[in-house]
Every structure is written in structure tokens, then in C-alpha cells.
């Protein structure tokens, strides 16, 4: 067996350790699962995105810019806020 050393922030390591424990894995087993899935799929086994917040994706930003431009041009209709009970 080989040993792999990984550097990470203490906060990330502590959170990762806690997560692994909560799902019944050791951190070593979780990293091994990641490595095996990467090799099996020949890719990182999850999507890597620039932001973890889907609000900031390209299509939503384009829609927001368009909406702001319409408001600035005076093309909008004010509505009352309807609260869900």
C-alpha cells in the first residue's frame, strides 16, 4: 500500500472528517472512492463549477442584466409583494 499526503486548511479537514464519520467512512476510504471513480470514469466524477451558487450562472446573469436594462429604460410594472402563508 502507498501513502498519499494532502495539504488542506484545518477547517476543511475538520469538516471533511466530520462528514466522513457521519456517513460511516474514514477520510482515507473517501479519498480512495474518489480515486477509483476518477479512474473508472476517466474524469473527475462530479461537475466543477466556478461558483457553488447557481444564482450566478451565465444564463441567470444574462437574464438579470436584461431585466436591469429594461428597468433602467422605464419598461417595468410595479407589483405588490405577495407573501406565502
C-alpha positions as CSV (number, residue, x, y, z in Angstrom):
1,X,0.0,0.0,0.0
2,X,1.2,3.5,-0.8
3,X,0.6,6.6,1.2
4,X,-0.8,9.9,-0.2
5,X,-0.3,13.1,1.8
6,X,-2.7,16.0,1.0
7,X,-2.5,19.5,2.4
8,X,-5.7,21.4,3.2
9,X,-7.0,24.0,5.5
10,X,-7.6,22.8,9.1
11,X,-11.3,24.0,8.8
12,X,-11.8,22.0,5.6
13,X,-10.1,18.9,7.1
14,X,-12.2,19.0,10.3
15,X,-15.4,19.4,8.3
16,X,-14.4,16.6,5.9
17,X,-13.6,14.3,8.9
18,X,-17.0,15.1,10.4
19,X,-18.8,14.4,7.1
20,X,-17.0,11.1,6.6
21,X,-17.8,10.0,10.1
22,X,-21.5,10.9,9.6
23,X,-21.7,8.6,6.5
24,X,-19.6,5.8,8.1
25,X,-16.4,6.3,6.1
26,X,-12.9,7.2,7.1
27,X,-11.3,10.1,5.2
28,X,-8.9,7.5,3.6
29,X,-11.8,5.4,2.3
30,X,-13.5,8.5,0.9
31,X,-10.3,9.6,-0.9
32,X,-9.9,6.0,-2.2
33,X,-13.5,6.1,-3.5
34,X,-12.8,9.4,-5.3
35,X,-9.6,7.9,-6.9
36,X,-11.3,4.7,-8.0
37,X,-14.3,6.6,-9.5
38,X,-12.0,9.0,-11.3
39,X,-10.1,6.1,-12.9
40,X,-13.2,4.2,-13.7
41,X,-14.9,7.2,-15.4
42,X,-11.7,8.7,-16.7
43,X,-12.8,12.1,-15.5
44,X,-13.4,14.0,-12.2
45,X,-16.7,12.2,-11.1
46,X,-18.5,15.5,-10.4
47,X,-19.0,18.8,-12.1
48,X,-16.5,21.5,-11.3
49,X,-18.1,24.9,-11.4
50,X,-16.7,28.4,-10.9
51,X,-19.2,29.2,-8.3
52,X,-21.1,26.9,-5.9
53,X,-24.0,29.3,-6.0
54,X,-26.3,28.6,-9.1
55,X,-27.7,32.1,-8.8
56,X,-24.5,33.4,-10.6
57,X,-24.6,31.1,-13.6
58,X,-24.2,32.7,-17.1
59,X,-27.8,32.4,-18.2
60,X,-29.2,33.8,-15.0
61,X,-26.7,36.7,-15.1
62,X,-27.7,37.4,-18.7
63,X,-31.4,37.5,-17.6
64,X,-30.6,39.8,-14.7
65,X,-28.6,42.2,-17.0
66,X,-31.5,42.3,-19.4
67,X,-34.0,42.9,-16.6
68,X,-31.9,45.8,-15.2
69,X,-31.6,47.3,-18.7
70,X,-35.4,47.2,-19.1
71,X,-36.0,48.8,-15.7
72,X,-33.4,51.5,-16.4
73,X,-35.2,52.2,-19.7
74,X,-38.5,52.5,-17.8
75,X,-40.0,49.3,-19.1
76,X,-41.4,47.7,-15.9
77,X,-44.6,47.4,-13.9
78,X,-44.5,47.6,-10.1
79,X,-46.3,44.8,-8.2
80,X,-47.2,44.3,-4.6
81,X,-45.3,41.6,-2.7
82,X,-47.4,38.5,-2.2
83,X,-46.3,36.6,0.8
84,X,-46.9,32.8,1.1
85,X,-48.6,31.8,4.3
